[in-house]
């Protein structure tokens, strides 16, 4: 699902203006991003948990040349589905 599709579903379901739906979606995504950047986890009961995981530095291999390279440590967003979401997918 694209952001456009999400906005359209909100407009249809709630009967609000497209501008308000876009603003609401942008605010939610912005709040999630800001919290993750600040190092906070976001837990939405019944849906899931967003967090940041640290990836340690490691040695890799260039697939073209076979040369060994160093891959720097990084941070990556992570999502763990909540029980309600997992149960909904089982149906």
PEHUVEN-V411816 format. One record per backbone hydrogen bond with DSSP energy under -1.0 kcal/mol. NH is the residue of the N-H (numbers start at 1). CO is the residue of the C=O. Records with the same first field share a line. If there is no record, write none. Layout:
NH: CO  CO
This chain:
6: 2
7: 3
8: 4
9: 5
10: 6
11: 7
12: 8
13: 9
14: 10
15: 11
21: 17
22: 18
23: 19
24: 20
25: 21
26: 22
27: 23
28: 24
29: 25
30: 26
31: 27
32: 28
33: 29
34: 30
35: 31
36: 32
37: 33
38: 34
39: 36
40: 35
42: 50
44: 48
47: 44
48: 44
49: 80
50: 42
51: 78
53: 76
55: 74
58: 71
60: 69
62: 67
66: 62
69: 60
71: 58
74: 55
76: 53
78: 51
80: 49
82: 47
86: 82
87: 83
88: 84
89: 85
